[in-house]
């Protein structure tokens, strides 16, 4: 989807695919949405998908598959051991990343489990540009801690820095000095940094960071789950990459790392994951963990059909016409909302449009979860399911106090090839209404709070009757059926 010029009409992102299979959606009336939100304990993970109009919780495992992917699912080679499907997948990954050894795992966090189990010892440090929830949880579960060394500018919600996921090289050198290279399990760079708004990392930064790590003998790991968005931004924002193909950029990035892992729920447009390991000894040192946690070495807990779809999906992630759709839709949505005055994370990143909740509902203190409250309000007012990416997604400090997130975001993910621009326009419209009624939104408090990954399974309640009042105001403006 390159930017296609229009004659008279205002240019909009133009899809280079057409819809051949559809799924009917329904939009519950606002009163019912209020009831469903209460039943879900003010946790959007607990909503039933049938009660949702626009599911923008995530782009994970919910991207639309292509006709070629579906066709590939009809030719799997089912076998417990030695499946030809696995070898096809391994060959494709080698062709793209230039790494021949592949350990399959059922999804991204399963790869993280294997990496942390193998490399993280109690007291160890893992360096990251920024953490991802599951990546960090596996490190801490093994007794390690995470140091996040993203540039300060990366945490500024509004910016025009093109690569806000870049790591700060001075912070990196200081951290290696402080922790000691021997105490660092590995350095993990996340392409398309999820929790700070899908912000990309430059090819230059990948090179500079891994060069320093290698000088100190530190193992380098790339989380390529969001690589396809990152590649789009390398190509469109980084001078060096302008004349490179997506495959060439991919290879240049992969060349920096000892290990590449990914969630194929994102990269590959299917459901699965894998760890690619350059060094033979390292590969063998992790091998036994795959049958222990996942499944045999040639399926790793994945459906063989998904592996076939994924193999086609990897090729599709190397096509500019495919990978540009989400970032362009996201930018369209972000521009619409910024024009209206809504505080958004800028520049628009990959993965989704991100609302800066700290600013949107600045009257809600962080201990009452501003992003969590805003995401619930958006479901009540639009049947739109987003995801809280703020303090609720953090874990408490060992002494039980809250660890306040550096940014409070509501993520409206843009699954690939799923939504039309009119649906995205509807979302922007409901966010605008909510922005004009933001004073009505109140806080949340836990009624059931699990110790780890509480955002997945916790239950909350409103701190007052604000949800009822908000629903009433919405009904007054839009009528009972909307
Ligand atoms: N790394 C990154 C950068 C991710 O975004 C995710 C998942 C994972 C690892 C874990 O992969 O889900 O297959 O186990 N992100 C999803 C999301 C959950 O909604 O952003 P997984």
Boltz pocket constraint, residues with backbone or C-beta under 6 A from the ligand:
constraints:
  - pocket:
      binder: B
      contacts: [[A, 57], [A, 58], [A, 59], [A, 60], [A, 106], [A, 107], [A, 108], [A, 109], [A, 110], [A, 132], [A, 134], [A, 135], [A, 190], [A, 191], [A, 192], [A, 194], [A, 223], [A, 225], [A, 226], [A, 263], [A, 264], [A, 265], [A, 272], [A, 273]]
      max_distance: 6.0
